[in-house]
Amino acid sequence: MSSRGLWSWNCERGFCQKKLITNETKDTALSLSACRLLCSESAALWPKPTGDVSVGNNLEKININSIDFEGIKSDTPIFDLTRGATKIFKEEIQSLVPKNINPVGGKSLIINLDIRHTNISKITLSVDESYILKVSESSDGRLKVLITAPTFFGARHGLQTLSQLVIYDDLRDELRTPRDVLISDRAAYPYRGILLDTSRNYITVDAIKKTLKGMGASKLNTFHWHITDSHSFPYVSKSQPDLSKYGAYSPSKMYSQGDIAEIIKYGNERGIRVLPEFDAPAHVGEGWQNTDLVTCLNWQPWQNYCVEPPCGQFDPTKSALYNVIEDYLPKDKYIIQIWTKGDDEQVTNLLANGYRLILSNYDALYFDCGFAGWVTDGNNWCSPYIGNKKNQILGGEATLWTEQVDSTSVDGRLWPRAAALAEVLWSEPENGWQKAEERFFGS
């Protein structure tokens, strides 16, 4: 028992209550992290699993230097993804241990990844992200973990759940995990996203990767990268290099091909697809000055031509701009993203006509709302922040526009609200926030 620990935590009516450790209780005392795991609903997992959750009552000390993986096949398309995910898992477990502590001993942790379809290396709306997680003790005293999943992406989610079941026990200065675990889990919706605008203010690669890390921890699976807008064009195009040359804020505020490849890889290993958006036909300006394909570029006074400066849009009268304009949106090809209010009658109309939707309604999912204005006095246009046919609703997406956000403030605007959205889209809980409170504050 650590000499620093004075308090034990007892589970009483579903909540952990602090008790002073005595000579009689010192051997059985629970740290707060251990109590939360054993006492909280669904083992304090976030997002809450949608199937069975059983973690037993016994915690075992594990050896941080003896975590090994089985079932990884080097001759499959998912080998690099799986190897990356296992490395991430070990790093997450290592990060639980304080820098001045070097835990020794404990049981070996052997993790077997049983992935049925090893040829699926890209996440789509039809990919099965389910998994089953089992933990048991083998006859030789090792802890055996079996994660069974149809795809890598389900197995990765299983690893993420397992990482939440490993705790650092600060009463004993050791890593511990439940010995008897059975969890089955699958997502309620296939599209679970965050949109991040990197045009109005440049967001660094490190800040983007930090966002992806949080998304992976919350089982969000789509990073909608609003990479360009009328304000700047930071993407370095191989075929049109002048767009970033004239459109980026500075040479240091561009995304190279290497940056983009790094972000895509970082996301894929965490079960996240990167969905780039080059905003058009409106919201086109900086970078296109010399192309003769835009109109209204930076017209003044801007209030007469657009909702915020600088103005700009493609000129549809230019034949070089496009060859074909589609007259309608076929239901089997297009997915419509909703940006208006959640009670917009068009939502009902689109559902009635068979279209598939992703909800990003500004009255609930614009995470830049609820702050001061920047082109008007007082609050911004979407203040205050306000807190069907399911087979056509593919999911939802939180949006963060960056007129008033930079790399230092992305985290504060996105989290923890994005984690709450993640549970809605993964678990589709039937209860309100009160039931989730004890898990949310400690996750």
Secondary structure, 3 states (H helix, E strand, C coil): CCCCCCEEEEEECCEEEEEECCCCCCCCCCCHHHHHHHHCHHHHCCCCCCCCEECCCCEEEEEEEEEEEECCCCCCCCHHHHHHHHHHHHHHHHHCCCCCCCCCCCEEEEEEEEECCCCCCCCCCCCCCCEEEEEEECCCCCEEEEEEECCHHHHHHHHHHHHHHCEEECCCCEEEEECCEEEEECCCCCEEEEEEECCCCCCCHHHHHHHHHHHHHCCCCEEEEEEECCCCCCECCCCCCHHHHHHCCCCCCCECHHHHHHHHHHHHCCCCEEEEEECCCECCCCCCCCCCCEECCCCCCHHHCCCCCCCCEECCCCHHHCCCCCCCCCCCCCEEEECCCCCCHHHHHHHHCCCEEEECCHHHHECCCCCECCCCCCECCCCCCCCCCHHHEEEEEEEECCCCCCCCCHHHHHCCHHHHHHHHHHHCCCCCHHHHHHHHCCC
